[in-house]
C-alpha cells in the first residue's frame, strides 16, 4: 500500500489533508490526478564551459560510433558466411571494412575545427 500524502490543498478555505485516492502517492509520481515530471538540468556558467560540454559530448560519441561500425561489419560478414557457406572469410572482410569505416569517421570528426570561443 502506498503512503498517504500529508500535503494540504492550497488556499485558506480548504485547509484539510488530501483524502481518498487523491491522497495516495503512486509510483509514477502523481498526486491528486496531476502528473509531476522533475528535470534537473545544470546550465553552463559561461560560453567556455558550454563549448567544453559540447566537445566532450562529441568525443564521447566516437567510441559508440566506432563500436557500431566494427560490430555491424562483423555481423554482416557473419550473415554472409552463413548464407554462402564461405567459412569465415566474409566475417574477416566485414570486420576490416567496419574498422576502415570507423577510423574514417574518427579522423573526419577529429579533423573538424572546434567552435571558436572568441579569443
C-alpha positions as MATLAB code, in Angstrom:
seq = 'XXXXXXXXXXXXXXXXXXXXXXXXXXXXXXXXXXXXXXXXXXXXXXXXXXXXXXXXXXXXXXXXXXXXXXXXXXXXXXXXXXXXXXXXXXXXXXXXXXXXXXXXXXXXXXXXXXXXXXX';
ca = [
       0.000    0.000    0.000;
       1.256    3.430   -0.895;
       1.788    6.056    1.831;
      -0.778    8.786    2.348;
       0.194   12.279    1.288;
       0.432   14.806    4.103;
       0.140   17.890    1.921;
      -2.930   20.082    2.186;
      -4.915   21.756   -0.555;
      -3.893   25.263   -1.471;
      -5.918   28.136   -0.077;
      -7.117   29.038    3.400;
     -10.699   27.847    2.759;
      -9.603   24.268    2.061;
      -7.007   23.608    4.722;
      -7.656   19.876    5.012;
      -5.480   16.893    4.201;
      -5.947   15.189    0.871;
      -8.139   12.138    1.265;
      -9.176    9.036   -0.644;
      -7.447    8.128   -3.882;
      -6.209   11.678   -4.390;
      -4.157   11.432   -1.209;
      -2.090    8.443   -2.301;
       1.266    8.774   -3.950;
       1.695    6.392   -6.843;
       4.915    5.104   -8.412;
       4.526    7.441  -11.391;
       4.662   10.464   -9.070;
       1.045   11.537   -9.348;
      -0.900   13.193   -6.577;
      -4.436   14.436   -6.953;
      -4.671   13.310  -10.575;
      -1.901   15.628  -11.797;
       1.313   14.201  -13.207;
       4.644   15.502  -11.981;
       7.819   15.454  -14.054;
      11.054   16.577  -12.438;
      14.024   17.549  -14.586;
      17.310   18.631  -13.088;
      19.492   20.352  -15.648;
      22.554   22.320  -14.722;
      23.128   25.059  -17.245;
      26.690   26.009  -18.169;
      28.030   29.079  -16.408;
      29.703   30.659  -19.404;
      30.392   30.121  -23.095;
      33.726   28.367  -22.469;
      32.108   25.762  -20.205;
      29.324   25.230  -22.764;
      31.845   24.583  -25.536;
      33.704   22.155  -23.262;
      30.492   20.175  -22.728;
      29.791   20.161  -26.464;
      33.310   18.914  -27.167;
      33.041   16.215  -24.510;
      29.719   15.004  -25.901;
      31.100   14.973  -29.441;
      34.178   12.993  -28.450;
      32.294   10.534  -26.242;
      30.039    9.606  -29.132;
      33.070    8.485  -31.152;
      33.507    5.296  -29.117;
      29.908    4.304  -29.736;
      30.309    5.121  -33.429;
      33.451    3.006  -33.746;
      31.936    0.051  -31.896;
      28.821    0.216  -34.065;
      30.824    0.297  -37.314;
      33.078   -2.606  -36.366;
      30.244   -4.638  -34.844;
      27.934   -4.091  -37.803;
      30.688   -5.038  -40.262;
      31.395   -8.240  -38.370;
      27.722   -9.081  -38.057;
      27.048   -8.574  -41.765;
      30.121  -10.654  -42.574;
      28.852  -13.457  -40.351;
      25.452  -13.352  -42.056;
      27.180  -13.559  -45.429;
      29.281  -16.507  -44.273;
      26.183  -18.376  -43.145;
      24.278  -17.638  -46.350;
      27.025  -18.508  -48.837;
      28.959  -21.022  -46.685;
      32.323  -19.292  -47.134;
      33.906  -20.266  -43.823;
      34.998  -17.095  -42.036;
      36.260  -15.068  -44.989;
      33.342  -12.628  -45.089;
      33.448  -12.155  -41.311;
      37.077  -11.054  -41.563;
      36.278   -8.823  -44.540;
      33.309   -7.357  -42.634;
      35.480   -6.561  -39.616;
      38.100   -4.948  -41.862;
      35.527   -2.845  -43.728;
      33.926   -1.837  -40.415;
      37.302   -0.886  -38.974;
      38.171    1.225  -42.026;
      34.769    2.949  -41.806;
      35.231    3.547  -38.073;
      38.657    5.147  -38.486;
      37.447    7.196  -41.451;
      34.658    8.613  -39.286;
      37.072    9.125  -36.394;
      39.545   11.152  -38.435;
      36.755   13.088  -40.142;
      35.269   14.045  -36.762;
      38.623   14.929  -35.197;
      39.545   16.985  -38.250;
      36.656   19.372  -37.738;
      37.635   22.704  -36.317;
      36.383   23.305  -32.780;
      33.927   26.157  -32.278;
      35.706   29.472  -31.812;
      35.368   30.946  -28.338;
      36.207   34.492  -29.368;
      39.814   34.541  -28.182;
];
